[in-house]
Amino acid sequence: MKTLTVRLPDELVAQIEAASRAQGRSKSDVVRERLRIAGEQTRGSHAMLDSIRDLIGSVDGLPPDLGSRYKEYLRAGFGRKRRR
């Protein structure tokens, strides 16, 4: 196992120390567990994207760069209800 040194905000260190005392585990174990859980949540968000990947770009009539320039299109009125 490798060693990594990080600087954490005092509030986060206090949370880790409190969890360490409450669980009777080392601070390193608490940090490793939190990092493992965060990694699983990140992978979970990729799984959600994979489940809708086939829908991306499937709506006809939209600008091809809508995802990257959406603010410009919103300012121009794209997507607003039209008057009848």
Chimera marker file (.cmm) of the C-alpha trace (Angstrom):
<marker_set name="trace">
<marker id="1" x="0.000" y="0.000" z="0.000" r="1" g="1" b="0" radius="0.5"/>
<marker id="2" x="1.326" y="3.456" z="-0.898" r="1" g="1" b="0" radius="0.5"/>
<marker id="3" x="1.283" y="6.582" z="1.238" r="1" g="1" b="0" radius="0.5"/>
<marker id="4" x="-0.370" y="9.812" z="0.090" r="1" g="1" b="0" radius="0.5"/>
<marker id="5" x="-0.223" y="13.094" z="1.976" r="1" g="1" b="0" radius="0.5"/>
<marker id="6" x="-3.131" y="15.511" z="1.609" r="1" g="1" b="0" radius="0.5"/>
<marker id="7" x="-4.170" y="18.719" z="3.314" r="1" g="1" b="0" radius="0.5"/>
<marker id="8" x="-7.759" y="18.754" z="4.527" r="1" g="1" b="0" radius="0.5"/>
<marker id="9" x="-9.934" y="21.525" z="5.965" r="1" g="1" b="0" radius="0.5"/>
<marker id="10" x="-10.143" y="21.512" z="9.768" r="1" g="1" b="0" radius="0.5"/>
<marker id="11" x="-13.865" y="20.735" z="9.672" r="1" g="1" b="0" radius="0.5"/>
<marker id="12" x="-13.322" y="17.608" z="7.560" r="1" g="1" b="0" radius="0.5"/>
<marker id="13" x="-10.487" y="16.444" z="9.807" r="1" g="1" b="0" radius="0.5"/>
<marker id="14" x="-12.773" y="16.857" z="12.826" r="1" g="1" b="0" radius="0.5"/>
<marker id="15" x="-15.454" y="14.735" z="11.105" r="1" g="1" b="0" radius="0.5"/>
<marker id="16" x="-12.925" y="12.016" z="10.287" r="1" g="1" b="0" radius="0.5"/>
<marker id="17" x="-11.534" y="12.020" z="13.819" r="1" g="1" b="0" radius="0.5"/>
<marker id="18" x="-15.048" y="11.818" z="15.306" r="1" g="1" b="0" radius="0.5"/>
<marker id="19" x="-15.942" y="8.910" z="13.013" r="1" g="1" b="0" radius="0.5"/>
<marker id="20" x="-12.668" y="7.214" z="13.916" r="1" g="1" b="0" radius="0.5"/>
<marker id="21" x="-13.386" y="7.422" z="17.642" r="1" g="1" b="0" radius="0.5"/>
<marker id="22" x="-17.036" y="6.387" z="17.234" r="1" g="1" b="0" radius="0.5"/>
<marker id="23" x="-16.184" y="3.349" z="15.099" r="1" g="1" b="0" radius="0.5"/>
<marker id="24" x="-13.020" y="2.385" z="16.956" r="1" g="1" b="0" radius="0.5"/>
<marker id="25" x="-11.043" y="2.437" z="13.713" r="1" g="1" b="0" radius="0.5"/>
<marker id="26" x="-7.995" y="4.357" z="12.544" r="1" g="1" b="0" radius="0.5"/>
<marker id="27" x="-8.380" y="7.658" z="10.703" r="1" g="1" b="0" radius="0.5"/>
<marker id="28" x="-6.742" y="6.038" z="7.681" r="1" g="1" b="0" radius="0.5"/>
<marker id="29" x="-9.406" y="3.319" z="7.626" r="1" g="1" b="0" radius="0.5"/>
<marker id="30" x="-12.159" y="5.937" z="7.794" r="1" g="1" b="0" radius="0.5"/>
<marker id="31" x="-10.613" y="7.931" z="4.934" r="1" g="1" b="0" radius="0.5"/>
<marker id="32" x="-10.121" y="4.801" z="2.807" r="1" g="1" b="0" radius="0.5"/>
<marker id="33" x="-13.755" y="3.821" z="3.342" r="1" g="1" b="0" radius="0.5"/>
<marker id="34" x="-15.003" y="7.292" z="2.396" r="1" g="1" b="0" radius="0.5"/>
<marker id="35" x="-12.859" y="7.296" z="-0.757" r="1" g="1" b="0" radius="0.5"/>
<marker id="36" x="-14.113" y="3.834" z="-1.699" r="1" g="1" b="0" radius="0.5"/>
<marker id="37" x="-17.746" y="4.937" z="-1.313" r="1" g="1" b="0" radius="0.5"/>
<marker id="38" x="-17.117" y="8.124" z="-3.321" r="1" g="1" b="0" radius="0.5"/>
<marker id="39" x="-15.536" y="6.041" z="-6.086" r="1" g="1" b="0" radius="0.5"/>
<marker id="40" x="-18.557" y="3.747" z="-6.226" r="1" g="1" b="0" radius="0.5"/>
<marker id="41" x="-20.913" y="6.713" z="-6.463" r="1" g="1" b="0" radius="0.5"/>
<marker id="42" x="-18.880" y="8.126" z="-9.337" r="1" g="1" b="0" radius="0.5"/>
<marker id="43" x="-19.057" y="4.797" z="-11.164" r="1" g="1" b="0" radius="0.5"/>
<marker id="44" x="-22.795" y="4.746" z="-10.509" r="1" g="1" b="0" radius="0.5"/>
<marker id="45" x="-23.265" y="8.064" z="-12.299" r="1" g="1" b="0" radius="0.5"/>
<marker id="46" x="-21.415" y="6.643" z="-15.319" r="1" g="1" b="0" radius="0.5"/>
<marker id="47" x="-23.776" y="3.673" z="-15.277" r="1" g="1" b="0" radius="0.5"/>
<marker id="48" x="-26.747" y="6.046" z="-15.451" r="1" g="1" b="0" radius="0.5"/>
<marker id="49" x="-25.218" y="7.792" z="-18.455" r="1" g="1" b="0" radius="0.5"/>
<marker id="50" x="-24.627" y="4.438" z="-20.127" r="1" g="1" b="0" radius="0.5"/>
<marker id="51" x="-28.304" y="3.573" z="-19.689" r="1" g="1" b="0" radius="0.5"/>
<marker id="52" x="-29.434" y="6.647" z="-21.674" r="1" g="1" b="0" radius="0.5"/>
<marker id="53" x="-26.492" y="6.913" z="-24.074" r="1" g="1" b="0" radius="0.5"/>
<marker id="54" x="-28.617" y="5.709" z="-27.004" r="1" g="1" b="0" radius="0.5"/>
<marker id="55" x="-31.049" y="8.611" z="-26.465" r="1" g="1" b="0" radius="0.5"/>
<marker id="56" x="-28.402" y="11.325" z="-26.689" r="1" g="1" b="0" radius="0.5"/>
<marker id="57" x="-28.785" y="13.200" z="-29.942" r="1" g="1" b="0" radius="0.5"/>
<marker id="58" x="-31.940" y="11.362" z="-30.928" r="1" g="1" b="0" radius="0.5"/>
<marker id="59" x="-34.246" y="14.418" z="-31.012" r="1" g="1" b="0" radius="0.5"/>
<marker id="60" x="-34.523" y="15.891" z="-34.504" r="1" g="1" b="0" radius="0.5"/>
<marker id="61" x="-34.405" y="19.614" z="-35.166" r="1" g="1" b="0" radius="0.5"/>
<marker id="62" x="-32.084" y="20.635" z="-32.340" r="1" g="1" b="0" radius="0.5"/>
<marker id="63" x="-28.792" y="22.443" z="-32.908" r="1" g="1" b="0" radius="0.5"/>
<marker id="64" x="-25.817" y="20.065" z="-32.924" r="1" g="1" b="0" radius="0.5"/>
<marker id="65" x="-23.934" y="22.183" z="-30.352" r="1" g="1" b="0" radius="0.5"/>
<marker id="66" x="-26.829" y="22.700" z="-27.939" r="1" g="1" b="0" radius="0.5"/>
<marker id="67" x="-25.029" y="20.920" z="-25.104" r="1" g="1" b="0" radius="0.5"/>
<marker id="68" x="-22.033" y="23.234" z="-25.169" r="1" g="1" b="0" radius="0.5"/>
<marker id="69" x="-23.772" y="26.509" z="-26.141" r="1" g="1" b="0" radius="0.5"/>
<marker id="70" x="-27.100" y="26.135" z="-24.336" r="1" g="1" b="0" radius="0.5"/>
<marker id="71" x="-26.852" y="29.540" z="-22.598" r="1" g="1" b="0" radius="0.5"/>
<marker id="72" x="-26.546" y="31.320" z="-25.926" r="1" g="1" b="0" radius="0.5"/>
<marker id="73" x="-29.592" y="29.494" z="-27.280" r="1" g="1" b="0" radius="0.5"/>
<marker id="74" x="-31.624" y="30.271" z="-24.162" r="1" g="1" b="0" radius="0.5"/>
<marker id="75" x="-30.763" y="33.977" z="-24.439" r="1" g="1" b="0" radius="0.5"/>
<marker id="76" x="-31.841" y="33.934" z="-28.070" r="1" g="1" b="0" radius="0.5"/>
<marker id="77" x="-35.239" y="32.541" z="-27.095" r="1" g="1" b="0" radius="0.5"/>
<marker id="78" x="-34.747" y="28.981" z="-28.276" r="1" g="1" b="0" radius="0.5"/>
<marker id="79" x="-37.054" y="26.667" z="-26.351" r="1" g="1" b="0" radius="0.5"/>
<marker id="80" x="-39.596" y="29.299" z="-25.294" r="1" g="1" b="0" radius="0.5"/>
<marker id="81" x="-43.268" y="28.791" z="-26.007" r="1" g="1" b="0" radius="0.5"/>
<marker id="82" x="-44.372" y="30.467" z="-29.185" r="1" g="1" b="0" radius="0.5"/>
<marker id="83" x="-47.336" y="32.799" z="-29.285" r="1" g="1" b="0" radius="0.5"/>
<marker id="84" x="-50.364" y="31.476" z="-31.097" r="1" g="1" b="0" radius="0.5"/>
<link id1="1" id2="2" r="1" g="1" b="0" radius="0.2"/>
<link id1="2" id2="3" r="1" g="1" b="0" radius="0.2"/>
<link id1="3" id2="4" r="1" g="1" b="0" radius="0.2"/>
<link id1="4" id2="5" r="1" g="1" b="0" radius="0.2"/>
<link id1="5" id2="6" r="1" g="1" b="0" radius="0.2"/>
<link id1="6" id2="7" r="1" g="1" b="0" radius="0.2"/>
<link id1="7" id2="8" r="1" g="1" b="0" radius="0.2"/>
<link id1="8" id2="9" r="1" g="1" b="0" radius="0.2"/>
<link id1="9" id2="10" r="1" g="1" b="0" radius="0.2"/>
<link id1="10" id2="11" r="1" g="1" b="0" radius="0.2"/>
<link id1="11" id2="12" r="1" g="1" b="0" radius="0.2"/>
<link id1="12" id2="13" r="1" g="1" b="0" radius="0.2"/>
<link id1="13" id2="14" r="1" g="1" b="0" radius="0.2"/>
<link id1="14" id2="15" r="1" g="1" b="0" radius="0.2"/>
<link id1="15" id2="16" r="1" g="1" b="0" radius="0.2"/>
<link id1="16" id2="17" r="1" g="1" b="0" radius="0.2"/>
<link id1="17" id2="18" r="1" g="1" b="0" radius="0.2"/>
<link id1="18" id2="19" r="1" g="1" b="0" radius="0.2"/>
<link id1="19" id2="20" r="1" g="1" b="0" radius="0.2"/>
<link id1="20" id2="21" r="1" g="1" b="0" radius="0.2"/>
<link id1="21" id2="22" r="1" g="1" b="0" radius="0.2"/>
<link id1="22" id2="23" r="1" g="1" b="0" radius="0.2"/>
<link id1="23" id2="24" r="1" g="1" b="0" radius="0.2"/>
<link id1="24" id2="25" r="1" g="1" b="0" radius="0.2"/>
<link id1="25" id2="26" r="1" g="1" b="0" radius="0.2"/>
<link id1="26" id2="27" r="1" g="1" b="0" radius="0.2"/>
<link id1="27" id2="28" r="1" g="1" b="0" radius="0.2"/>
<link id1="28" id2="29" r="1" g="1" b="0" radius="0.2"/>
<link id1="29" id2="30" r="1" g="1" b="0" radius="0.2"/>
<link id1="30" id2="31" r="1" g="1" b="0" radius="0.2"/>
<link id1="31" id2="32" r="1" g="1" b="0" radius="0.2"/>
<link id1="32" id2="33" r="1" g="1" b="0" radius="0.2"/>
<link id1="33" id2="34" r="1" g="1" b="0" radius="0.2"/>
<link id1="34" id2="35" r="1" g="1" b="0" radius="0.2"/>
<link id1="35" id2="36" r="1" g="1" b="0" radius="0.2"/>
<link id1="36" id2="37" r="1" g="1" b="0" radius="0.2"/>
<link id1="37" id2="38" r="1" g="1" b="0" radius="0.2"/>
<link id1="38" id2="39" r="1" g="1" b="0" radius="0.2"/>
<link id1="39" id2="40" r="1" g="1" b="0" radius="0.2"/>
<link id1="40" id2="41" r="1" g="1" b="0" radius="0.2"/>
<link id1="41" id2="42" r="1" g="1" b="0" radius="0.2"/>
<link id1="42" id2="43" r="1" g="1" b="0" radius="0.2"/>
<link id1="43" id2="44" r="1" g="1" b="0" radius="0.2"/>
<link id1="44" id2="45" r="1" g="1" b="0" radius="0.2"/>
<link id1="45" id2="46" r="1" g="1" b="0" radius="0.2"/>
<link id1="46" id2="47" r="1" g="1" b="0" radius="0.2"/>
<link id1="47" id2="48" r="1" g="1" b="0" radius="0.2"/>
<link id1="48" id2="49" r="1" g="1" b="0" radius="0.2"/>
<link id1="49" id2="50" r="1" g="1" b="0" radius="0.2"/>
<link id1="50" id2="51" r="1" g="1" b="0" radius="0.2"/>
<link id1="51" id2="52" r="1" g="1" b="0" radius="0.2"/>
<link id1="52" id2="53" r="1" g="1" b="0" radius="0.2"/>
<link id1="53" id2="54" r="1" g="1" b="0" radius="0.2"/>
<link id1="54" id2="55" r="1" g="1" b="0" radius="0.2"/>
<link id1="55" id2="56" r="1" g="1" b="0" radius="0.2"/>
<link id1="56" id2="57" r="1" g="1" b="0" radius="0.2"/>
<link id1="57" id2="58" r="1" g="1" b="0" radius="0.2"/>
<link id1="58" id2="59" r="1" g="1" b="0" radius="0.2"/>
<link id1="59" id2="60" r="1" g="1" b="0" radius="0.2"/>
<link id1="60" id2="61" r="1" g="1" b="0" radius="0.2"/>
<link id1="61" id2="62" r="1" g="1" b="0" radius="0.2"/>
<link id1="62" id2="63" r="1" g="1" b="0" radius="0.2"/>
<link id1="63" id2="64" r="1" g="1" b="0" radius="0.2"/>
<link id1="64" id2="65" r="1" g="1" b="0" radius="0.2"/>
<link id1="65" id2="66" r="1" g="1" b="0" radius="0.2"/>
<link id1="66" id2="67" r="1" g="1" b="0" radius="0.2"/>
<link id1="67" id2="68" r="1" g="1" b="0" radius="0.2"/>
<link id1="68" id2="69" r="1" g="1" b="0" radius="0.2"/>
<link id1="69" id2="70" r="1" g="1" b="0" radius="0.2"/>
<link id1="70" id2="71" r="1" g="1" b="0" radius="0.2"/>
<link id1="71" id2="72" r="1" g="1" b="0" radius="0.2"/>
<link id1="72" id2="73" r="1" g="1" b="0" radius="0.2"/>
<link id1="73" id2="74" r="1" g="1" b="0" radius="0.2"/>
<link id1="74" id2="75" r="1" g="1" b="0" radius="0.2"/>
<link id1="75" id2="76" r="1" g="1" b="0" radius="0.2"/>
<link id1="76" id2="77" r="1" g="1" b="0" radius="0.2"/>
<link id1="77" id2="78" r="1" g="1" b="0" radius="0.2"/>
<link id1="78" id2="79" r="1" g="1" b="0" radius="0.2"/>
<link id1="79" id2="80" r="1" g="1" b="0" radius="0.2"/>
<link id1="80" id2="81" r="1" g="1" b="0" radius="0.2"/>
<link id1="81" id2="82" r="1" g="1" b="0" radius="0.2"/>
<link id1="82" id2="83" r="1" g="1" b="0" radius="0.2"/>
<link id1="83" id2="84" r="1" g="1" b="0" radius="0.2"/>
</marker_set>
